[in-house]
Amino acid sequence: MDNAGMKRGIVIKDDWPGHSLDLFTYPEHYHEDIDSVYIPHGVIMNRIERLARYVMDDFGDNNIMVLCVLKGGYKFCADLVDFIKILGSNSNKYLETRVEFIRLKSYLNDQSTEDLHIIGSRDLSFLHGKCVLIVEAIVDTGKTMKALLKHVETFQPKMVKVAGLLVKRVPNMAESLTDYVGFEIPNRFVVGYALDYNEYFRDLNHICVISKTGKMKYKV
């Protein structure tokens, strides 16, 4: 498989039930709220290290302006930037990374809404002429990402790439919008590794499938 194919992510099949909870450690108070460990933390970390290498190959000698989409993207972003720094310090190619945060609001319970609200800095003029890496935890239909890319382009960056830890297989999925994909997953609602359900589960290290009990318990 070529480099571009590898960047498309590890494909998790529709019928993958996840690992039994008994095989891993996780906060005990979530015992009834999750069905399975969908992607273990160690696998996530190893995949992110690989994505960091692709990013370094593509950005060449350009410094990277990282635009982290909060809140779900903060862990992915921090780990990705750490790996870029580690890889850089172990080679003669050190890329300076500057991280800026942007917050988008488009979810209520587990439904994505169409409206894109940028919370915080709408003025992204610091992106002008820069090589930009947008880091997002999860991309599904890509409506939010399309709107964000359009907004970012108005500030005339030199280059824009998108890293998505998870891309969901949904009708009209946004695979083409995402340059670096950690995992391509079925359309299931997952939590953990900073992904939340109404602000719960962000403290879970693994990516897990939420149970019916969990959905009921933390519904707003």
N, C-alpha and C positions, 0 to 999 in steps of 0.2 A: 504494500500500500504506500502511496506517495505521502509526502509531508502534509499536503492539503487534506488528504483523506484522514490522516492521523489527528489533525486539528479538529476534525468534525466530532470527535468525542467517542467515549466508550458507550456503545449502545446497550441499554438495559431493556430486555424483551418485555412485552406486555404481560406475560404470565409469570414474571419473576416475583415470588412471594416475599423475598427478603430473607435475612438470616433470623434464626430464632433468638429471642431476647436473652435466653440463657447463656448464649455464647459470648456476650459482651457485658461490660460494665456501663451503667448509665444512672442518672439520678433516680433513686428509689421512688420518689414521690410521683414519677411518671409511669409507674408500673402498669396501671390499667389504661393509660391514655395513649399508648402506642402499640401497634400490632407487631411490628418487626423492625429490625435494623436493616434499612434499605441499602445504604452505602456506608460501610464502616469508616471511621475517622482516618485510619491509616491509609486506606485506599484513596480517600479524598486528597490527603496531603501529598501522596506520591504523584497523583495525576496533576495537581497544581504545580509541582516541581517541573513536570514535563511541559506544562503550558508556559511556565516562566522561560524555558529554553526557546520555545517557539517565538515568544515575544522578543527575546534578545536577538534572535536571528533576523526577525523582520524589521526591528527598529534601527538596526545597524549602529551607527555612532551617534544617533540622535538621542538627546535626553527625553525622558518620558513624562508627560503631564498626565497623571492618572486622575480620572474623574470617577470617584467611588459613589455608587448609588446606594444610599442608606434606606432603611436600616439593614435590610437583609444582606447587603453586599460587604459589610464591614469586615467580617472574618475572612472571607475569600480574598478581599483586597489586601488585608494586612499580611496574610500568608503568601499571596502572590508576590507582593512587593519585597517581602523578606527573602523569598527564593531568588528573585532577580538580583538582590544585593549580594546574597551568598555566592551565586554563580558568577557575578561580576568580580567579586573580590578573589575568587579562585581562578580567574583568567585575567588577561590583560585588557579586558573590555568592561570597564565599569560605567554603567549608565546611571546618570543621576535621575532619581525619581522624585517628583513633587506630587503630593496627593492633595486633591481638593474634594470636598464632599458636597453632594447634591442629594436632595431628598424629593422623591416623587410619591404622590399619593394616588393609587389606582385600585386598591383592594378593599372590599368590605366582606367580612367573614371569609369565604373561600371563593368569592366571585370577583373577577376582574372587571372593573368599570372602564368606560372609554375615556373619561375625562383625565387629562394629564395636568396635575397641579405640581408645579415646581415650587418646593418650599425652600426658603433660604435664598441663596444667590441666584437671581435671574440673570445678572450681568456677568457673563462669562467671557468678557473681553480679554482676560488673561490667556485665553486659548489661542488668540490670534498668532498665526505663524508657527504654532507648536505642533509636536507630534503627540496626539492624544490617544490614550487608552481608556475606554469606558469600561468599568468593571461592575457587572450586575450579577446577582446571585442566581436569578431564575428568569428565563425568557420563554413566554408561551406564544401567543398570537403575534407578538412583536409590535402591537399597536403603540404601547408606551415607548418602546425603544425607537420606533420610527419617528414618533413625535419628538423625542429627545435628540435624535440624530439631526433632524431638521433644524432644531433650535441651535444645536452646537455648530452646524455648518454656517449659520449666519455670522458667526464670529471669525470665519475664514481660517481655520486651523490648517497646518501643512498636510496633516494626515490624520485619519481617524480609524481606529480599530476597536472592536468590541470583544471583550472576554465575558463569556457567560458560563458559570459553573454548571448550571443545569439548563437544558433546552427541552421543553415538553413537546411530545408528539401530539399535536392537536391539528384539526383541520386548518389549512393555511398556516402551518407552523413557520416560525421566523428563522429557520436554519440559516438562510442566506445572509441574514443581518449580523450573525455572530461569527467572528473570525476565529476565535479560540473557544472550543466547547469542552467542558470537563466531562459531562455525561449527558447522553440523550436518554430521556426517561419517558415512560408512558404518562398519560394525563391523570396522574394521581396526586392527591394533595399531600405533600411531604413537609416535614418540619425538622428543626435541628440545624446545627452548624450556622446559627444566626438567622435561620428562616423561622418565621413565627406563625402562630395562629392566634390572632388577636393579642399579640405581644407575649404569648406564652411559648415555651419550648426553645427560645433562643439560646439557652444555657446548655442545651444538649449537644454533645460533641459529634455524634453520628447524625447522618440524615436518616430519618425514620418515617414510617407511615403512621399517621395518626389513626387512632381507633374511633369507633362510633361513640364510645364512652367519652373519649377525649374531646371529640367535637361538641358533644352535648355540654360537657362540664365547662368548657371555656368559650362557649358561644356568647356573643354580646346581644 
